[in-house]
Each structure stands twice: as C-alpha cells, then as structure tokens.
Amino acid sequence: MLGEYRIEGRRAAEIAASVERAVGAGELEPGQLLPPMRELASRLEVNPNTVAAAYRTLRERGVIETAGRRGSRVRSKPATTARELSRLHVPPGVRNLSDGNPDPALLPPLAGALAAAAERSDREPTLYGAAAVEPELARLARADLDADGVPDGPVVVASGSLDGIERVLAAHLRPGDAVAVEDPGWHSVLDLVPALGLRAVPVGVDTEGPLPGDVRAALEGGARALIVTDRAQNPTGAAVGATRARALRAVLAEHPQTLLVEDDHGHRIVDLPLHPLAGVTRHWAFTRSVAKAYGPDLRLAVLTGDPVTMDRVQGRQRLGPGWVSRLLQRAVVRLWSDGAVDTAAVASAYGRRRDALIGALAEHGIEAYGRSGMNVWVPVPDETGAVARLLHSGWAVAAGARFRMDAPPGLRITVSTLAVGEAQGVADAVAAAVGPAPAGRYV
C-alpha cells in the first residue's frame, strides 16, 4: 500500500509531520491510500485517537482527503506540492511569456511616493495601538468603490488579494466545506482552498466569467462559498458583463447564505466597467490589489464587505501581523492622489497586444480568448507537448494544468511585454506546435 515508506511517530504532530514530509518529497504520491487509522495505530503502538488527530491535522492542511469507508488518501493536488512549483524554467535566450507579470515599463516610479511616505512617517511615526487603516487610504478606496457600485462596507487592508481571500474564507468556513472556484482559474486560489482544508468545486468560465448554470449546480450541491474574478480573470482574461452579472446575482439570490468573494483583478489596468455581484448574499467580500497596476512588490490590497465579515478579518489580523505597514499605505495614497497610473493608457496598451495575438492566431484557425487584462488563453489538445515545442522555438508559455481542474487543456500566454509586431511570430510558433484547435467553449 505504501511501498517502502514507513510512517513514523508517537504523537499526532509527529505522525502528521512524517506523512507531510513524505508527500513533499514525492515518497507518497497524489491519490495514494493511507493505512486505516486502527491499522496504523497498531503498527505504531499508539492509541487510535492519536492517529485520528494526525489525520485530522493533515486534512485541515490540505494534504489528505477522507472519503468515508473508502479511507484517507493523499490529495490529487496536495498543498505541499503547490501549482506554483510547476512554474516553467525559462532558459537564457528564450522569451518569457509565461510568468503573468505586468509590463515594468507601464508601472509607475515608486521612489517619490515612498520618500514622501517615509518623510511623513518620520514626523508622525505609527506605533502600537494606532489604527490599522490609513484614513486617507480608506477615504479614497471607498470613493472608488462607491463610484463602481460596490455596496457600502468597512474598509480593511490586507497584504495582497490572496491574503485577503484567505482571511475571508477562514472567517466563515471550516475544514471540509466546499468552495466554488473558477475553472480555469487563478492557480494560487486553486492551491489555497485545499491548503485551508476546504474542497474546491470547479465552475466553468467563458469570456463573460463564471457560467450561471455551473454556479447554481455548485451551490445546490452544497458549496458554501463562491470566488469570482470580476475583470482580467487569470488565466482567461474573462470579464463579467452586465448581462452575466444579472444572471449570477439571480443565482446567488436563491442561495443567500453563500459567502461571496469577489476579486477585481483588473483594477486600474482595465477600462471595462465593473459589474459587482455583492449585496445579494448575507456575507460577502470584495478585494482590490495594487499589484498589477503599481507593482507586485507593493503587497497591499483593499478589502470591503459586510460588517461581520470585515470585523472577523480585522480581528484575526490583529492576532497575527497586526496591520499592513502604514508607511506602505501612505505611499499608495500618494500614488493614487498623484494619478501615477493612467488606466486608459495601460488598458489600451494591454488591449493592443492581446488583440494582435488573438488576431494572428485566428489567421491560423486557432481560437484564443482574452477579453481583458494581460493574458490570452489558447485551448490545445496537448498542452505538455505544445509547451515543449514552443520552448524549443524560443517562446516560453504556461501550461494550462497550473490553472485548471476539470477544464480541457490550454496554454496561458502573458502578452504584457509582447510587442504588437511580435504577435505574428508567436502565432506562427503556436500553430506549428499545436495545429488548429476546435472553436467553442474553452472550459
């Protein structure tokens, strides 16, 4: 059953650590069945309750899953083997279109904003007991949210969108709860959900975002939460339009106890209007990161949501990091106040690059998708072979396996640094690597 690997330990923590080490090292493979609790307890000469506690810890960490009488087994995507570890190694001389990063040339300079924030912090140092949120940041963020139709709610600051999403899920859900996630979707969320001991339920996506029928099926099947990317969805570039938003709100109205989490991934890099879903369910959260527009190293996202959820998030934050640096918050305030990012110009630049690649692929009969943001999704019959052949021809793209659960294979091509004149070369290489792909739904 376990080959040559022997689970060791006398205490629950030791047994759990033994299994987790083996999973991380590849000695226990995804899908591999673990011994029944009583059998392992007998082998280790410990109380069965000790093994039960170890297995419970492993479930909560997203390392194993239990299916009743069928026993416990290593998760197919355990948290110790994150999708991020499958990131492609890009050799020297190969153009990297795989990393999902913004174009550095479109990011604003930070020196002035950071210097101004530091100077103010010298005059007014932030000490223990100070408010967690910079008042001017909250005011500016709330004004933007109001303008975009996001319901009123307290403003909380997190260390990036993923940090905020994790805190919101942890505020309401317990290990074993199901979460509806986009498929294909952001690989970090697909890793985070099982890492919290939650169960991911895939929901199909098209150019307008999550498919209402799939969302309804997931919620009727018991999913307690839904995570939606409003604009610039990673990896497909989907953006929720007005008609789709109405349909999704109607589905959510049928399930008002659902925890809704929205991620406005395209904030300040997309000029499509926002169509938020918040306000239909009792508990909700909406997050906006500054990473794509101002730089990934600015680890800051603004959250709002219903008062109960935001109070729980901030209360738990106080017990951990306490707050996100007020100095960093003041720098972001300066960037926002100075209009450091021209959203229309950035959105136009990314749009020209997406359109050039999608158009060039269409000339080869290859369907591709990218309604907003900096990524283009290309369905392919064999993504592993396509990635390898493209790498050989000088182009590095991301395999779709990092971003999908049940969705068919595909490639994610990040166009942020792709010149319009280079699109034809990429399309020619993709065509040579995969041949024409069938048109239609890409999920």
C-alpha positions as CSV (number, residue, x, y, z in Angstrom):
1,M,0.0,0.0,0.0
2,L,2.7,2.5,1.0
3,G,5.6,0.8,-0.8
4,E,8.9,1.3,1.1
5,Y,7.8,4.4,3.1
6,R,7.2,3.9,6.8
7,I,5.0,6.4,8.6
8,E,6.7,7.2,11.9
9,G,5.9,9.0,15.2
10,R,4.3,8.5,18.6
11,R,2.4,11.8,18.9
12,A,-0.2,13.1,16.5
13,A,2.1,16.0,15.4
14,E,4.9,13.6,14.7
15,I,2.8,11.3,12.6
16,A,1.3,14.2,10.6
17,A,4.8,15.6,10.0
18,S,6.0,12.2,8.8
19,V,3.2,12.0,6.2
20,E,3.7,15.6,5.1
21,R,7.4,15.2,4.7
22,A,6.8,12.1,2.5
23,V,4.3,13.9,0.3
24,G,6.6,16.9,-0.2
25,A,9.4,14.6,-1.1
26,G,7.3,12.5,-3.5
27,E,7.6,9.3,-1.5
28,L,3.8,9.4,-1.0
29,E,2.2,10.2,-4.3
30,P,-1.1,12.0,-5.0
31,G,-4.0,9.6,-4.8
32,Q,-2.1,7.1,-2.7
33,L,-4.1,5.4,0.0
34,L,-3.1,5.7,3.6
35,P,-3.5,2.9,6.2
36,P,-6.8,2.7,8.1
37,M,-6.4,4.5,11.4
38,R,-6.6,1.4,13.6
39,E,-4.1,-0.4,11.4
40,L,-1.6,2.4,11.6
41,A,-2.2,2.8,15.4
42,S,-1.5,-0.9,15.9
43,R,1.7,-0.6,13.8
44,L,2.9,2.4,15.7
45,E,1.7,1.1,19.1
46,V,-0.3,4.2,19.8
47,N,-4.0,5.0,20.6
48,P,-6.2,5.1,17.5
49,N,-7.3,8.6,18.7
50,T,-3.7,9.8,18.2
51,V,-3.8,8.7,14.5
52,A,-7.2,10.2,14.1
53,A,-5.9,13.5,15.4
54,A,-2.9,13.3,13.0
55,Y,-5.2,12.6,10.0
56,R,-7.5,15.4,11.0
57,T,-4.4,17.8,11.0
58,L,-3.4,16.6,7.6
59,R,-6.9,17.1,6.3
60,E,-7.0,20.7,7.7
61,R,-3.7,21.4,6.0
62,G,-5.0,20.1,2.7
63,V,-2.5,17.2,2.5
64,I,-5.0,14.3,2.5
65,E,-8.7,13.8,2.0
66,T,-11.1,11.3,3.5
67,A,-13.9,9.6,1.7
68,G,-15.8,7.7,4.3
69,R,-15.3,3.9,4.1
70,R,-13.0,4.4,1.1
71,G,-10.4,5.6,3.5
72,S,-7.9,8.5,3.5
73,R,-5.6,9.2,0.6
74,V,-3.1,11.9,-0.4
75,R,-4.9,14.7,-2.2
76,S,-4.5,14.8,-6.0
77,K,-3.2,18.4,-5.6
78,P,-1.8,18.4,-2.0
79,A,-0.9,21.7,-0.5
80,T,2.7,20.6,-0.2
81,T,3.0,20.3,-3.9
82,A,1.7,23.7,-5.0
83,R,1.0,24.5,-8.6
84,E,3.4,27.4,-8.3
85,L,6.2,24.8,-8.1
86,S,5.4,23.7,-11.6
87,R,6.4,27.1,-13.0
88,L,8.4,26.6,-16.2
89,H,12.1,27.0,-16.2
90,V,13.0,29.6,-18.9
91,P,16.5,29.1,-20.4
92,P,18.6,32.1,-21.4
93,G,17.7,33.4,-24.8
94,V,14.0,32.3,-24.6
95,R,11.3,35.0,-24.5
96,N,9.3,34.6,-21.3
97,L,5.5,34.8,-21.9
98,S,4.7,32.5,-19.0
99,D,5.1,34.4,-15.8
100,G,1.9,36.6,-15.6
101,N,3.8,39.7,-14.6
102,P,2.8,43.2,-15.7
103,D,5.0,45.2,-18.1
104,P,7.6,47.0,-15.9
105,A,7.5,49.9,-18.4
106,L,3.8,50.5,-17.5
107,L,4.4,50.6,-13.8
108,P,4.9,54.0,-12.1
109,P,8.1,55.0,-10.4
110,L,7.8,54.4,-6.6
111,A,10.7,56.5,-5.3
112,G,8.8,59.7,-4.8
113,A,5.8,58.1,-3.2
114,L,7.9,56.1,-0.8
115,A,10.1,59.0,0.1
116,A,7.1,61.2,0.8
117,A,5.5,58.4,2.9
118,A,8.8,57.9,4.8
119,E,9.1,61.7,5.5
120,R,5.6,61.8,6.9
121,S,6.3,58.7,9.0
122,D,9.4,60.4,10.4
123,R,7.1,63.2,11.6
124,E,4.2,61.0,12.6
125,P,5.5,57.6,13.4
126,T,3.0,54.7,13.6
127,L,3.2,53.0,17.0
128,Y,1.4,50.1,18.6
129,G,-2.2,50.8,19.2
130,A,-2.6,53.0,16.1
131,A,-5.5,52.5,13.7
132,A,-4.8,49.6,11.2
133,V,-6.0,51.6,8.2
134,E,-4.7,54.9,7.0
135,P,-7.7,57.3,7.0
136,E,-7.0,58.8,3.6
137,L,-6.5,55.4,2.0
138,A,-9.9,54.3,3.4
139,R,-11.5,57.5,2.0
140,L,-10.0,57.2,-1.5
141,A,-10.7,53.5,-1.7
142,R,-14.3,53.9,-0.5
143,A,-14.9,56.7,-3.1
144,D,-13.7,54.4,-5.9
145,L,-15.8,51.6,-4.6
146,D,-18.9,53.8,-4.4
147,A,-18.3,55.0,-7.9
148,D,-18.2,51.4,-9.2
149,G,-21.4,50.4,-7.4
150,V,-19.8,48.2,-4.7
151,P,-22.1,48.2,-1.6
152,D,-21.1,50.2,1.4
153,G,-19.0,48.4,4.0
154,P,-15.9,48.9,6.2
155,V,-12.5,49.1,4.5
156,V,-9.8,46.7,5.6
157,V,-6.2,46.5,4.3
158,A,-4.6,43.1,3.6
159,S,-1.1,42.1,2.3
160,G,-2.4,41.4,-1.3
161,S,-5.6,39.9,-2.6
162,L,-4.7,36.3,-1.8
163,D,-4.1,37.2,1.8
164,G,-7.5,38.9,1.9
165,I,-9.2,36.0,0.3
166,E,-7.6,33.5,2.8
167,R,-8.7,35.6,5.7
168,V,-12.3,35.9,4.4
169,L,-12.6,32.1,3.8
170,A,-11.1,31.4,7.3
171,A,-13.6,33.8,8.9
172,H,-16.6,31.7,7.8
173,L,-15.6,28.2,6.7
174,R,-14.4,25.1,8.4
175,P,-12.3,22.2,7.0
176,G,-14.4,20.1,4.7
177,D,-16.6,22.9,3.5
178,A,-16.9,23.2,-0.3
179,V,-15.9,26.4,-2.2
180,A,-17.0,27.0,-5.9
181,V,-13.9,28.2,-7.9
182,E,-13.4,29.2,-11.5
183,D,-12.0,26.6,-13.8
184,P,-9.7,27.5,-15.4
185,G,-8.8,29.9,-12.6
186,W,-6.0,31.6,-10.6
187,H,-3.6,28.8,-9.6
188,S,-3.0,30.4,-6.2
189,V,-6.6,30.2,-5.3
190,L,-6.7,26.6,-6.5
191,D,-3.9,25.8,-4.1
192,L,-5.2,28.0,-1.2
193,V,-8.6,26.3,-1.0
194,P,-7.2,22.7,-0.2
195,A,-4.5,24.2,1.9
196,L,-7.2,25.5,4.2
197,G,-8.7,22.0,4.3
198,L,-11.6,23.1,2.1
199,R,-12.9,21.3,-1.0
200,A,-12.8,23.1,-4.4
201,V,-15.8,22.7,-6.7
202,P,-15.0,23.7,-10.3
203,V,-17.2,26.2,-12.1
204,G,-16.8,26.7,-15.8
205,V,-15.8,30.0,-17.3
206,D,-16.3,31.8,-20.6
207,T,-15.4,35.3,-21.8
208,E,-18.1,36.8,-19.5
209,G,-17.0,35.0,-16.4
210,P,-18.5,32.1,-14.4
211,L,-21.3,30.1,-16.1
212,P,-24.5,30.6,-14.1
213,G,-25.6,27.0,-14.6
214,D,-22.4,25.7,-13.2
215,V,-22.6,28.1,-10.2
216,R,-26.2,27.0,-9.5
217,A,-25.2,23.4,-9.6
218,A,-22.2,24.0,-7.3
219,L,-24.4,25.9,-4.7
220,E,-27.2,23.3,-4.9
221,G,-24.6,20.7,-4.4
222,G,-23.6,22.2,-1.1
223,A,-20.8,24.8,-1.9
224,R,-20.8,27.3,0.9
225,A,-18.7,30.0,-0.9
226,L,-18.1,31.3,-4.4
227,I,-15.0,33.1,-5.6
228,V,-15.4,35.3,-8.7
229,T,-12.9,37.4,-10.6
230,D,-14.7,40.4,-12.0
231,R,-12.2,41.6,-14.6
232,A,-8.9,40.4,-16.2
233,Q,-9.5,36.9,-15.0
234,N,-6.3,34.9,-14.7
235,P,-5.7,32.9,-16.9
236,T,-8.5,33.6,-19.5
237,G,-9.0,37.4,-19.4
238,A,-12.7,37.0,-18.8
239,A,-14.7,40.0,-17.5
240,V,-18.2,39.8,-16.0
241,G,-20.5,41.9,-18.2
242,A,-23.9,43.4,-17.2
243,T,-26.0,40.5,-18.5
244,R,-23.8,37.9,-16.9
245,A,-23.8,39.9,-13.6
246,R,-27.6,39.9,-13.6
247,A,-27.7,36.2,-14.1
248,L,-25.2,35.4,-11.4
249,R,-27.0,37.7,-8.9
250,A,-30.2,35.9,-9.6
251,V,-28.5,32.6,-8.8
252,L,-27.0,34.0,-5.6
253,A,-30.4,35.4,-4.6
254,E,-31.5,31.7,-4.5
255,H,-28.7,30.9,-2.0
256,P,-28.4,34.0,0.3
257,Q,-26.3,32.1,2.8
258,T,-23.5,31.8,0.3
259,L,-20.2,33.6,1.1
260,L,-19.4,35.6,-2.0
261,V,-15.8,36.7,-2.5
262,E,-15.0,39.0,-5.5
263,D,-11.6,39.8,-6.8
264,D,-11.3,42.8,-9.0
265,H,-8.1,41.6,-10.6
266,G,-8.1,44.2,-13.3
267,H,-8.4,47.3,-11.1
268,R,-6.6,50.2,-12.8
269,I,-5.4,48.1,-15.7
270,V,-8.8,47.5,-17.3
271,D,-11.2,50.1,-18.8
272,L,-14.2,47.8,-18.9
273,P,-16.9,48.8,-16.4
274,L,-17.2,46.9,-13.2
275,H,-20.4,44.9,-12.6
276,P,-20.2,43.8,-9.0
277,L,-22.2,40.9,-7.6
278,A,-22.0,41.9,-3.9
279,G,-25.2,42.8,-2.0
280,V,-27.3,39.8,-2.8
281,T,-25.9,37.4,-0.1
282,R,-25.7,37.9,3.6
283,H,-21.9,37.7,3.8
284,W,-19.6,39.0,1.1
285,A,-16.2,40.5,0.5
286,F,-14.7,42.5,-2.4
287,T,-10.9,42.9,-2.9
288,R,-8.7,45.1,-5.0
289,S,-4.9,44.7,-5.1
290,V,-2.4,47.3,-6.3
291,A,0.0,44.7,-7.6
292,K,-0.9,44.7,-11.3
293,A,-1.1,48.4,-11.8
294,Y,1.6,49.7,-9.4
295,G,3.9,46.7,-8.9
296,P,3.8,43.2,-7.3
297,D,6.2,44.2,-4.5
298,L,3.6,46.6,-3.1
299,R,2.0,43.9,-1.0
300,L,-1.3,45.7,-0.4
301,A,-5.0,45.1,-1.2
302,V,-8.1,46.9,-0.1
303,L,-11.0,44.8,1.2
304,T,-14.6,45.7,1.9
305,G,-17.5,43.6,2.8
306,D,-20.4,43.1,5.2
307,P,-19.6,44.4,8.7
308,V,-19.5,40.9,10.3
309,T,-17.0,39.5,7.8
310,M,-14.7,42.6,7.9
311,D,-14.8,42.6,11.7
312,R,-13.7,38.9,11.8
313,V,-11.0,39.5,9.2
314,Q,-9.6,42.5,11.1
315,G,-9.9,40.8,14.5
316,R,-7.9,37.8,13.2
317,Q,-5.4,40.1,11.6
318,R,-4.8,41.8,14.9
319,L,-3.7,38.5,16.4
320,G,-1.2,37.9,13.6
321,P,0.7,40.7,11.7
322,G,-1.4,43.4,13.4
323,W,-1.7,45.6,10.4
324,V,-0.2,46.3,6.9
325,S,2.5,48.9,7.2
326,R,1.1,52.4,7.4
327,L,4.2,53.6,5.6
328,L,3.2,51.4,2.7
329,Q,-0.4,52.6,2.9
330,R,0.7,56.2,2.8
331,A,2.9,55.5,-0.3
332,V,-0.2,54.0,-2.1
333,V,-2.2,57.1,-1.1
334,R,0.4,59.3,-2.7
335,L,0.4,57.2,-5.9
336,W,-3.4,57.3,-6.1
337,S,-3.6,61.1,-5.3
338,D,-0.9,61.9,-7.9
339,G,-2.7,59.8,-10.6
340,A,0.5,57.8,-11.1
341,V,-1.3,55.3,-13.4
342,D,-3.2,56.3,-16.5
343,T,-5.7,53.5,-16.5
344,A,-6.9,54.2,-20.1
345,A,-3.4,54.2,-21.5
346,V,-2.4,50.9,-19.6
347,A,-5.6,49.2,-20.6
348,S,-5.1,50.3,-24.2
349,A,-1.5,49.0,-24.3
350,Y,-2.5,45.6,-23.0
351,G,-5.6,45.5,-25.3
352,R,-3.5,46.2,-28.4
353,R,-1.1,43.3,-27.5
354,R,-4.0,40.9,-26.8
355,D,-5.8,41.8,-29.9
356,A,-2.7,41.4,-32.1
357,L,-2.0,37.9,-30.8
358,I,-5.6,36.8,-30.9
359,G,-5.9,38.1,-34.5
360,A,-2.7,36.5,-35.6
361,L,-3.8,33.1,-34.1
362,A,-7.2,33.4,-35.8
363,E,-5.4,33.6,-39.2
364,H,-4.1,30.1,-38.4
365,G,-7.6,28.9,-37.5
366,I,-6.7,28.9,-33.8
367,E,-9.4,30.1,-31.3
368,A,-8.0,32.2,-28.5
369,Y,-9.5,34.2,-25.7
370,G,-8.6,37.4,-23.8
371,R,-11.3,40.0,-23.2
372,S,-9.3,42.0,-20.6
373,G,-6.0,42.1,-18.8
374,M,-2.7,40.8,-19.8
375,N,-3.3,37.1,-20.6
376,V,-4.5,35.1,-23.6
377,W,-5.9,31.6,-23.2
378,V,-5.4,29.2,-26.1
379,P,-7.2,25.8,-26.0
380,V,-4.9,23.0,-27.2
381,P,-5.2,19.2,-27.5
382,D,-1.8,18.5,-25.8
383,E,-0.5,21.3,-23.6
384,T,2.6,19.4,-22.4
385,G,3.8,18.8,-26.0
386,A,2.9,22.3,-27.1
387,V,4.8,23.9,-24.2
388,A,7.9,21.8,-25.0
389,R,7.8,22.6,-28.7
390,L,7.2,26.3,-28.1
391,L,10.2,26.4,-25.7
392,H,12.3,24.8,-28.4
393,S,11.3,27.5,-30.8
394,G,12.2,30.3,-28.4
395,W,8.9,31.1,-26.6
396,A,8.0,30.2,-23.0
397,V,4.3,29.9,-22.2
398,A,2.5,28.5,-19.2
399,A,0.9,25.1,-19.4
400,G,-2.8,25.2,-18.5
401,A,-2.5,22.4,-16.0
402,R,-1.5,25.1,-13.4
403,F,-4.8,26.8,-13.8
404,R,-7.4,24.1,-14.2
405,M,-9.2,21.2,-12.5
406,D,-11.7,19.7,-14.9
407,A,-11.4,22.2,-17.8
408,P,-9.8,20.9,-21.1
409,P,-6.1,21.6,-21.8
410,G,-4.9,25.0,-22.8
411,L,-2.0,27.5,-22.8
412,R,-1.7,30.8,-20.9
413,I,0.3,33.4,-22.9
414,T,1.1,36.6,-21.0
415,V,1.2,39.4,-23.5
416,S,2.3,42.2,-21.1
417,T,5.8,42.6,-22.7
418,L,4.9,41.3,-26.2
419,A,5.3,44.0,-28.8
420,V,2.4,44.1,-31.3
421,G,4.9,43.3,-34.1
422,E,6.0,40.1,-32.3
423,A,2.4,38.7,-32.2
424,Q,2.7,37.1,-35.7
425,G,5.9,35.2,-34.7
426,V,4.2,33.8,-31.6
427,A,1.1,32.8,-33.5
428,D,3.3,31.1,-36.2
429,A,5.1,29.1,-33.4
430,V,1.8,28.2,-31.7
431,A,0.4,27.0,-35.0
432,A,3.4,24.9,-35.6
433,A,3.3,23.4,-32.1
434,V,-0.5,22.6,-31.9
435,G,-2.2,23.0,-35.2
436,P,-5.8,24.3,-35.4
437,A,-7.8,23.9,-32.3
438,P,-11.6,23.4,-32.3
439,A,-13.6,26.5,-31.7
440,G,-16.2,26.8,-28.9
441,R,-16.5,26.9,-25.2
442,Y,-13.0,26.7,-23.6
443,V,-13.9,25.2,-20.3
